[in-house]
Amino acid sequence: EVQLVESGGGLVQAGESLRLSCATSGFPFDRYAMTWSRQAPGKEREPIARITRGSLAMDYSDSVRGRFTISRDNAKNMVYLQMNSLKPDDTGVYYCSTDDYKYMGQGTQVTVSS
């Protein structure tokens, strides 16, 4: 059974940090690039960070570049998103998935108050 379980979300104030984790199982994790996406209230889900299979390259959306860092641990089948200098606009549900969206978790809520 394929599982992706996000954790680490919560309610924080603007300027604070959070670290999201995604525990995966049931598929060959190290064969997939991985993506974090988020869906803000009333908006479409958008990809915000991507990491290649061997962590050789990471890409970020303009909205998070310089503040967020994606990483992975292939030995533990985990992917992470370190989020610094959070803003109210970062509020939303955060999802981890394979880069092709074949597998996706249920999401974790992040709320940033001003």
Stockholm file with secondary structure:
# STOCKHOLM 1.0

chainA/1-114         EVQLVESGGGLVQAGESLRLSCATSGFPFDRYAMTWSRQAPGKEREPIARITRGSLAMDYSDSVRGRFTISRDNAKNMVYLQMNSLKPDDTGVYYCSTDDYKYMGQGTQVTVSS
#=GR chainA/1-114 SS CCEEEEECCEEEETTCCEEEEEEEESSCGGGSCEEEEEECTTSCEEEEEEECTTSSCEEECTTTTTTEEEEEETTTTEEEEEECSCCGGGCEEEEEEETTSSSBCCCEEEEEEC
#=GC SS_cons         CCEEEEECCEEEETTCCEEEEEEEESSCGGGSCEEEEEECTTSCEEEEEEECTTSSCEEECTTTTTTEEEEEETTTTEEEEEECSCCGGGCEEEEEEETTSSSBCCCEEEEEEC
//
